[in-house]
Amino acid sequence: MTNSITVQTGIGPITLMANEQGLTQIILPGAAQSSQTKGEKIKGEHSVLQTAAQQIKEYTEGKRFTFDLPLSPDGTEFQKRVWRIIKNIPYGQTLSYGEIARKLGDHNKARAVGGAANANPLSLVVPCHRVVGSDGSLTGYAGGLDLKQKLLQFEKSFNKE
């Protein structure tokens, strides 16, 4: 059973989904819903969703720079390793797919890192908008490149460093 809530934010409506273990998916404005969103869903009180909704609102208001939420994404072990690295990219900074591949110990896996980033179900909390091409160019994002650019500019304007 999956619980869901839609939160109105400064970037538009964001749908959050969670199970008993934690947050499972974030659907950004303009993003297509994946097959993970199919199945039985209930709306209502869920402590993880309430906390996530509050933290995401704070993030979109420039009042939060990190997230403290239990996460329960569905993915392969490789994807989860990539997502852990992406989750630790500091606010307002970026890493390239190649840099992430090197952190995994194999600089030839940049394309596989891109695939894992594309499969990330927890955008914003696992901030794949902070992952860029080796030349700094913006590449695919679930919410579209316009939103990716907007989020990066937004973070730079509030960057604490």
N, C-alpha and C positions, 0 to 999 in steps of 0.2 A: 504494500500500500504506500502510495506517495502522497505527501501533503504539499499543497502549493499556495502561494500568495502572490499577488501582483502589487508592486510598490510604485507609486508615482514619484519620479525623481526629476532632477534638473536636466537629465538627458532623455527623458521619456519613461514610459512604463517598463518596468523590469519584472519578469516573473521568476520567482524563486521556488525551488522544489527541494524537499528533504524527506529522508526516511528516518527511522529510529536512530541510526548511527550518526547522521549529520546531513549537511547540505549536499545535494546530489547534482543539481543543475541550476544554472542561471541563464535565462533567455533574455537577451538584450533587445532593445527596440530595433525593429527591422531585421532581426535574425529569424531565419526559418526554424521552425520547431523540428527537432530531430525525432528519430524513432524512440528515443529514450523517454519522450514526453507522452507517448501513448500508454494506454493502460489505465487502471483505476486510480483516480485522483480524488482527494477530498480537500475541501477548503475549510479552514478554521484555525483554531488555536494550536500552535506548535511552537515550543520555546525556541528551537533553533531558527525557525523562520522569523519569529518576532525579533530575535537578536540580529539575524542577518539583515532584515529589513532596516532596522535602526542603523546598523553599521554602514550599509550601502547608502542610505540617505546622508549620513555624515560624510562619507567619502565624496558624494556628488556635490556637497556643499563646501568642500575644501576643509573640513574639520577633522577628517580621519585619514591617516597615512598608511596604516597597516590594519589587517583584519585578524580577529581572534575568534575563530569559529571552528566547530568540529566539521570536518569534510568527509564525504563518502562518495567520491566519484567512481564511476564504473569505467575501467580501462585495463589495458594490458600492463604488465610490470614495466615494460619499457616506457609506455606513456606516463605512468605514474612517476617514474624517475625523472622524466623531462619536466613534468608538472611541478615536482618538488623544487627543481632548479628555477623554473619560471616564478614560482611563488616567492622566491627569495630575491628577485630582482628589486632593488630599492626603488621607492617612489621617485618618479621624475627621471629615472635612468633607463637605459636600454641595454640589451645584449643582442648579438646577432645569432642566427641559427647555428653558424659555425662555431661561435664562442661556446654555445651550450653543448654542441657536439664534443668540443675539446674537453669541457668539464666532465663529460661522460666517458672520456678516454679514447675517443675515436673521431678525429676531425673529418672523416669521410661520411659521417652520419648526419650531416646538415639537412639533407632532404628528409630523412626519417624524423628528425627533430621537427621539421616543418609539418609533417603529417601528424605528429603527436600534438603539436600546438593547435593544429586545425581541429583535432578531436577533443580539445579541452572543453569540458562541460561547465566549467566554473569561471568564466570570464569575469574580470574585475578582481575577484578574490585570488585567483591564479591569473595574474595580469599578463595574458599573452599579447595585449596591445603594446607591451614593452619589448616585444621581440621584433627585430627588424632585419632586413637583408644585410649582407656583408658590407655593402656600400652605404648603409644607413637608410636605404629606401624603405618605404612602407610596403608591406606585402599583406596578403589576405588577412581578414579578420571577420569573425562571425557577425558583427554589427555593421560591417562595411568599412571601407578605408576612410570615409569621411569621419565616422565615429572614432576610429583609431587615432586619426590625426587630432581630433578634438580632445580626446582623453590625454594624449601626450602633451599637447599645448596646455591643457588645464593643469596637469601635474607640474609642468615646468613653472607655471605661474605661482604655484603654492609650494614649490620645492623648499624644504627646510634647510638645505645646505647652501 
